[in-house]
Amino acid sequence: ATAATFETDGTPFGSLVNAGACVISLWAPDTVACLESDSWRPKWKQTTPEEISSFQPLIVGRSVIVGSDYGTVVAYALRDGSEIWRRHVRGAARGLGVRGDVLYVGTLKGTVTAISLPKQAEDPQPVPPARR
C-alpha cells in the first residue's frame, strides 16, 4: 500500500538516503530536500548554486553533501538545511565518499580530489552538577 505521495518542485533523481528523522532526496535540476520520515513533507529544501551532478547525497555527521556540474561541493546541515561549507573541484562532482576526516570527490573529468573536512562542532552538553 502507498503510505504517502506529494508533488515536488522538480524531478526526483538519484538515490534516496536515510538520514534518521528525514530522507534526503535530490530534485533536478538543483534542489536538495529533507523529507520528514513520518509525514513525507519537506522539513527543508535548499537550492544548490549549480545543477546537481552527484547521484547520491552523502551523509557525514550532521550534514548532507552534494556536488554540482561545475565542481561545487556543498555541505548542508541536516537540522535545517543551512549551508555549512562550500568547496570547488575541477569537473562535475559525481561520486562522493568519506573516510575519517577526508572527503573524496570523483569527477566526470576522471580525477579524484581529496578534501579535508572541517571539524564538526559538537552539540553543547549540559554540565552535570558537581557531586558533594
C-alpha positions in Angstrom: 0.0 0.0 0.0 1.2 3.6 -0.7 2.0 5.4 2.6 2.1 8.9 1.1 2.7 10.9 -2.1 3.3 14.6 -2.7 4.3 16.8 -5.6 7.9 18.1 -5.8 9.3 21.3 -7.2 11.5 19.3 -9.6 12.1 15.8 -10.9 13.4 13.4 -8.1 16.5 11.6 -9.3 19.3 9.5 -7.8 19.3 7.5 -4.6 17.2 8.5 -1.6 19.3 8.4 1.6 18.0 7.7 5.1 19.2 10.5 7.5 17.4 9.4 10.6 14.5 11.8 11.1 14.3 12.5 7.4 15.1 11.1 4.0 17.3 13.1 1.7 16.1 13.5 -1.9 17.7 15.3 -4.9 15.3 17.1 -7.3 16.5 18.1 -10.8 18.0 20.4 -11.6 19.2 22.0 -8.3 17.4 21.1 -5.1 18.2 19.1 -2.1 15.3 18.2 0.1 15.0 16.7 3.6 11.6 14.8 3.8 10.3 14.1 7.2 10.2 10.3 7.8 6.7 10.3 9.4 4.8 12.7 7.1 7.0 12.7 4.0 6.6 16.5 3.8 9.7 18.6 3.2 11.3 19.6 6.5 13.6 21.9 4.4 14.8 22.2 0.9 17.8 24.1 -0.5 18.6 25.3 -4.0 22.2 24.5 -4.8 24.5 27.0 -6.6 24.5 24.9 -9.8 22.8 21.8 -11.2 23.4 18.8 -9.1 25.7 16.1 -10.6 26.2 13.7 -7.7 23.8 10.8 -8.0 23.6 10.1 -4.3 23.8 12.6 -1.4 26.4 11.8 1.2 25.6 11.9 4.9 28.6 12.9 7.1 27.9 13.5 10.8 25.2 16.1 11.0 25.5 17.2 7.3 24.5 16.2 3.8 27.0 16.8 1.0 26.2 17.1 -2.7 28.2 18.0 -5.8 27.4 20.0 -8.9 28.1 20.0 -12.7 30.6 22.8 -12.4 32.6 21.3 -9.4 30.9 23.0 -6.5 30.6 20.7 -3.5 28.3 21.9 -0.7 27.5 20.6 2.8 24.1 21.5 4.3 23.1 21.0 8.0 20.6 18.1 8.4 18.9 20.1 11.1 17.7 23.0 8.9 19.4 22.9 5.5 21.7 25.8 6.2 24.9 25.9 4.3 27.9 24.8 6.4 30.7 25.0 3.8 31.4 25.0 0.1 34.5 23.8 -1.9 35.4 23.6 -5.6 36.9 20.8 -7.6 37.8 20.6 -11.3 35.0 18.9 -13.2 31.5 17.7 -12.5 31.4 16.2 -9.0 29.8 12.8 -9.4 30.9 10.3 -6.8 31.3 11.2 -3.1 32.9 9.2 -0.4 34.4 9.8 3.0 37.0 8.1 5.2 37.8 9.7 8.6 38.0 13.5 8.0 38.7 13.3 4.3 36.1 13.7 1.6 36.8 12.1 -1.8 35.2 13.6 -4.8 35.3 11.7 -8.1 34.6 13.9 -11.2 33.5 13.2 -14.7 36.9 14.5 -15.9 38.5 11.4 -14.5 40.0 12.8 -11.3 39.5 12.2 -7.6 40.1 15.1 -5.3 40.7 14.6 -1.5 39.3 17.5 0.6 40.0 17.8 4.4 36.6 18.1 6.1 36.2 20.9 8.7 35.9 19.7 12.3 32.2 19.4 13.2 31.2 21.4 16.2 29.8 19.2 18.9 26.4 20.0 20.4 26.9 21.7 23.7 26.1 19.2 26.6 24.8 20.4 29.9 27.4 20.2 32.6 26.1 17.9 35.4 26.1 19.4 38.9 29.1 18.6 41.0 28.6 15.8 43.5 29.4 16.5 47.1 
